[in-house]
Amino acid sequence: MGVTYLQGKGGWTGEEKKVIFCVVQKRTGSKVEEIVKDLDPGAFTILTSASEIYGEGYKDFFGEIV
């Protein structure tokens, strides 16, 4: 699992927001969604598939695990 915290700003409101970008295995996605709903029912969430992930703990650009 990988998590990155970002600072954001609402496009319509200009309001400062905290953004959490999280990469998890498919089987974990529904549990993460449940946790988010419990902690912040008004949270904006996106669940999507990724065919390839590069970076620490995942693949490097040469196909090896880093």
MOGI-V385717 format. One record per residue. N is the residue number from 1. RES is the residue in one letter. PHI is phi in whole degrees, -180 to 180 (none if undefined). Layout:
((N/RES/PHI) (N/RES/PHI))
This chain:
((1/M/none) (2/G/-129) (3/V/-134) (4/T/-129) (5/Y/-98) (6/L/-126) (7/Q/-97) (8/G/-132) (9/K/-140) (10/G/-60) (11/G/-66) (12/W/-91) (13/T/-94) (14/G/76) (15/E/-71) (16/E/-66) (17/K/-139) (18/K/-96) (19/V/-120) (20/I/-115) (21/F/-105) (22/C/-131) (23/V/-111) (24/V/-135) (25/Q/-69) (26/K/-52) (27/R/-67) (28/T/-94) (29/G/-55) (30/S/-66) (31/K/-68) (32/V/-62) (33/E/-60) (34/E/-62) (35/I/-63) (36/V/-61) (37/K/-61) (38/D/-67) (39/L/-79) (40/D/-149) (41/P/-59) (42/G/-94) (43/A/-66) (44/F/-92) (45/T/-126) (46/I/-130) (47/L/-115) (48/T/-148) (49/S/-94) (50/A/-126) (51/S/-83) (52/E/-145) (53/I/-128) (54/Y/-114) (55/G/134) (56/E/-56) (57/G/88) (58/Y/-124) (59/K/-85) (60/D/-91) (61/F/-68) (62/F/-104) (63/G/89) (64/E/-99) (65/I/-74) (66/V/-110))
